[in-house]
Amino acid sequence: MSESMLKMWISFAGMGFLVLAIGLVILSRHKLKGIFAMIISFFAYVSLFLGGIIILYIVFSGPSI
């Protein structure tokens, strides 16, 4: 697998983490209450952080030819 293809799959994982974070935040704010909302919200913010770090890595690693 080439470096370009590997970066593509890694960026898809980062975007997946960001979409997961959106879904979990919406779930925790609108459907859940109490300790469950806090736990789901924690996982949402962790996935938001991981997705952001992955996307930053892909963007700042430069072009792959």
N, C-alpha and C positions, 0 to 999 in steps of 0.2 A: 504494500500500500504506500502510495507516495505521500510526501509531507503535506501537500495541498489537500488530499482527500482526508488525511488524519485531522487536519485543522477544521475541515468542514464538519466532520462528525463531532469533534469537540465543541464547535460552536452550536451545533444542534442540541447537544446536551446542556449547554449554558442557556439556550433559549427555552428548553424544556423546564429547567429549574425556575426561570423567570415566570413562565406560564403557570407552573405549579404554585409559586408564591402568590400570584394573583388569585388563583382559585381558593387557596387556603385562607387568605386574608378575608375574602368575601364570605367564605363559609364561617369563619370565626366571628366576624362582626355582625352577620345578619341571622345566622341560624343557631349558634351555640351561646351558652352563657356559663359563667362561673369558671371553674378550673379547666374544663375542657376547652373553652375559648382561649384561655391563656396558653395551654399546651399547643394547640393547633397554631396559634399566632406565633409562638416561639419557633415552631418548625417552618412556618411561612417566612419568617425573617432570616432564618438560617439558610433556607433555599434561595432567598433573594440575595444574600451575601455571596453564596457560592456561585450563583449564576452571574452576578456582577463581576466577580473575580475572574471567572472563566472568559467572559466577553472582553474584559480589559486585557487579559493575556493575549487573546486572539487578535485584537485590534492593534496592540502595541508590539506584537512580535514581527510585524512587517509583512510585506508580500512574500509569498512562496511561489517560486517559478519552477 
